């Protein structure tokens, strides 16, 4: 039987997910899913852990330099709260 972390890594190899989707699929809290993702990101060698950055849905600003895996609160340009969450994948 796979651990949650290994099952998450296998799921991320097949398609991209955001934190909310991972937490729903594995029946855990988003904070716990984020903790697992941080570990998966460090140990995904030799494969590559990829992050599709969060983006503002109103003005299109992309959070390229953000290191945190959580969704930003608001856009720094237009101050909109409509921000798409980052998506994660292993390739």
ChimeraX commands (.cxc) that place a marker at each C-alpha (Angstrom):
marker #1 position 0.00,0.00,0.00 radius 0.5
marker #1 position 1.30,3.43,-0.95 radius 0.5
marker #1 position 1.74,6.26,1.49 radius 0.5
marker #1 position -0.15,9.50,0.81 radius 0.5
marker #1 position 3.06,11.17,-0.32 radius 0.5
marker #1 position 3.92,8.42,-2.82 radius 0.5
marker #1 position 0.34,8.33,-4.09 radius 0.5
marker #1 position 0.42,12.12,-4.55 radius 0.5
marker #1 position 3.69,11.86,-6.47 radius 0.5
marker #1 position 2.20,9.22,-8.77 radius 0.5
marker #1 position -0.91,11.34,-9.34 radius 0.5
marker #1 position 1.28,14.37,-10.16 radius 0.5
marker #1 position 3.11,12.32,-12.79 radius 0.5
marker #1 position -0.13,11.73,-14.70 radius 0.5
marker #1 position -1.58,15.28,-14.67 radius 0.5
marker #1 position -1.31,18.68,-12.99 radius 0.5
marker #1 position -3.18,19.55,-9.81 radius 0.5
marker #1 position -3.63,22.53,-7.52 radius 0.5
marker #1 position -3.65,22.26,-3.72 radius 0.5
marker #1 position -7.44,22.14,-3.41 radius 0.5
marker #1 position -7.74,19.31,-5.93 radius 0.5
marker #1 position -5.03,17.31,-4.16 radius 0.5
marker #1 position -6.64,17.82,-0.76 radius 0.5
marker #1 position -10.01,16.66,-2.07 radius 0.5
marker #1 position -8.59,13.65,-3.88 radius 0.5
marker #1 position -6.63,12.41,-0.86 radius 0.5
marker #1 position -9.14,13.54,1.80 radius 0.5
marker #1 position -6.65,15.72,3.69 radius 0.5
marker #1 position -6.47,19.41,4.60 radius 0.5
marker #1 position -4.87,21.86,2.16 radius 0.5
marker #1 position -2.13,22.66,4.67 radius 0.5
marker #1 position -1.25,18.98,4.94 radius 0.5
marker #1 position -1.25,18.66,1.13 radius 0.5
marker #1 position 1.10,21.67,0.94 radius 0.5
marker #1 position 3.47,20.04,3.44 radius 0.5
marker #1 position 3.52,16.85,1.36 radius 0.5
marker #1 position 4.11,18.87,-1.82 radius 0.5
marker #1 position 7.10,20.65,-0.28 radius 0.5
marker #1 position 8.68,17.29,0.49 radius 0.5
marker #1 position 7.82,15.90,-2.95 radius 0.5
marker #1 position 9.41,18.97,-4.57 radius 0.5
marker #1 position 12.68,18.30,-2.73 radius 0.5
marker #1 position 12.75,14.57,-3.40 radius 0.5
marker #1 position 11.40,14.34,-6.96 radius 0.5
marker #1 position 14.84,13.52,-8.40 radius 0.5
marker #1 position 15.69,12.49,-11.11 radius 0.5
marker #1 position 12.29,13.67,-12.33 radius 0.5
marker #1 position 11.43,17.34,-12.37 radius 0.5
marker #1 position 8.86,19.01,-10.10 radius 0.5
marker #1 position 7.18,21.72,-12.17 radius 0.5
marker #1 position 5.06,24.62,-10.95 radius 0.5
marker #1 position 2.66,26.49,-13.21 radius 0.5
marker #1 position 2.59,29.83,-11.37 radius 0.5
marker #1 position -0.51,31.53,-10.02 radius 0.5
marker #1 position -2.01,34.30,-12.15 radius 0.5
marker #1 position -4.42,37.18,-11.65 radius 0.5
marker #1 position -7.70,36.48,-13.41 radius 0.5
marker #1 position -8.44,40.20,-13.88 radius 0.5
marker #1 position -5.22,41.76,-15.22 radius 0.5
marker #1 position -3.22,38.64,-16.16 radius 0.5
marker #1 position -0.26,39.24,-13.83 radius 0.5
marker #1 position 1.75,36.01,-13.37 radius 0.5
marker #1 position 3.50,35.28,-10.05 radius 0.5
marker #1 position 6.69,33.87,-11.65 radius 0.5
marker #1 position 9.14,34.55,-8.82 radius 0.5
marker #1 position 6.96,33.22,-6.00 radius 0.5
marker #1 position 8.60,30.38,-4.03 radius 0.5
marker #1 position 5.68,29.50,-1.77 radius 0.5
marker #1 position 3.32,26.77,-2.93 radius 0.5
marker #1 position 0.18,28.43,-1.57 radius 0.5
marker #1 position -2.13,30.72,-3.55 radius 0.5
marker #1 position -1.35,34.44,-3.22 radius 0.5
marker #1 position -3.94,36.57,-1.44 radius 0.5
marker #1 position -4.24,39.34,-3.99 radius 0.5
marker #1 position -2.63,40.73,-7.11 radius 0.5
marker #1 position 0.13,43.30,-6.46 radius 0.5
marker #1 position -0.81,45.30,-9.58 radius 0.5
marker #1 position -4.59,45.62,-9.57 radius 0.5
marker #1 position -5.27,44.44,-5.97 radius 0.5
marker #1 position -7.83,41.95,-7.24 radius 0.5
marker #1 position -8.63,38.96,-5.07 radius 0.5
marker #1 position -9.32,36.81,-8.16 radius 0.5
marker #1 position -6.10,34.81,-8.33 radius 0.5
marker #1 position -5.86,31.36,-9.88 radius 0.5
marker #1 position -3.95,28.87,-7.73 radius 0.5
marker #1 position -0.58,27.47,-8.82 radius 0.5
marker #1 position -0.65,24.03,-10.42 radius 0.5
marker #1 position 1.90,21.28,-9.84 radius 0.5
marker #1 position 3.17,18.39,-11.95 radius 0.5
marker #1 position 6.06,15.94,-12.05 radius 0.5
marker #1 position 7.58,15.20,-15.43 radius 0.5
marker link #1:1,2 radius 0.2
marker link #1:2,3 radius 0.2
marker link #1:3,4 radius 0.2
marker link #1:4,5 radius 0.2
marker link #1:5,6 radius 0.2
marker link #1:6,7 radius 0.2
marker link #1:7,8 radius 0.2
marker link #1:8,9 radius 0.2
marker link #1:9,10 radius 0.2
marker link #1:10,11 radius 0.2
marker link #1:11,12 radius 0.2
marker link #1:12,13 radius 0.2
marker link #1:13,14 radius 0.2
marker link #1:14,15 radius 0.2
marker link #1:15,16 radius 0.2
marker link #1:16,17 radius 0.2
marker link #1:17,18 radius 0.2
marker link #1:18,19 radius 0.2
marker link #1:19,20 radius 0.2
marker link #1:20,21 radius 0.2
marker link #1:21,22 radius 0.2
marker link #1:22,23 radius 0.2
marker link #1:23,24 radius 0.2
marker link #1:24,25 radius 0.2
marker link #1:25,26 radius 0.2
marker link #1:26,27 radius 0.2
marker link #1:27,28 radius 0.2
marker link #1:28,29 radius 0.2
marker link #1:29,30 radius 0.2
marker link #1:30,31 radius 0.2
marker link #1:31,32 radius 0.2
marker link #1:32,33 radius 0.2
marker link #1:33,34 radius 0.2
marker link #1:34,35 radius 0.2
marker link #1:35,36 radius 0.2
marker link #1:36,37 radius 0.2
marker link #1:37,38 radius 0.2
marker link #1:38,39 radius 0.2
marker link #1:39,40 radius 0.2
marker link #1:40,41 radius 0.2
marker link #1:41,42 radius 0.2
marker link #1:42,43 radius 0.2
marker link #1:43,44 radius 0.2
marker link #1:44,45 radius 0.2
marker link #1:45,46 radius 0.2
marker link #1:46,47 radius 0.2
marker link #1:47,48 radius 0.2
marker link #1:48,49 radius 0.2
marker link #1:49,50 radius 0.2
marker link #1:50,51 radius 0.2
marker link #1:51,52 radius 0.2
marker link #1:52,53 radius 0.2
marker link #1:53,54 radius 0.2
marker link #1:54,55 radius 0.2
marker link #1:55,56 radius 0.2
marker link #1:56,57 radius 0.2
marker link #1:57,58 radius 0.2
marker link #1:58,59 radius 0.2
marker link #1:59,60 radius 0.2
marker link #1:60,61 radius 0.2
marker link #1:61,62 radius 0.2
marker link #1:62,63 radius 0.2
marker link #1:63,64 radius 0.2
marker link #1:64,65 radius 0.2
marker link #1:65,66 radius 0.2
marker link #1:66,67 radius 0.2
marker link #1:67,68 radius 0.2
marker link #1:68,69 radius 0.2
marker link #1:69,70 radius 0.2
marker link #1:70,71 radius 0.2
marker link #1:71,72 radius 0.2
marker link #1:72,73 radius 0.2
marker link #1:73,74 radius 0.2
marker link #1:74,75 radius 0.2
marker link #1:75,76 radius 0.2
marker link #1:76,77 radius 0.2
marker link #1:77,78 radius 0.2
marker link #1:78,79 radius 0.2
marker link #1:79,80 radius 0.2
marker link #1:80,81 radius 0.2
marker link #1:81,82 radius 0.2
marker link #1:82,83 radius 0.2
marker link #1:83,84 radius 0.2
marker link #1:84,85 radius 0.2
marker link #1:85,86 radius 0.2
marker link #1:86,87 radius 0.2
marker link #1:87,88 radius 0.2
marker link #1:88,89 radius 0.2
marker link #1:89,90 radius 0.2
marker link #1:90,91 radius 0.2
view
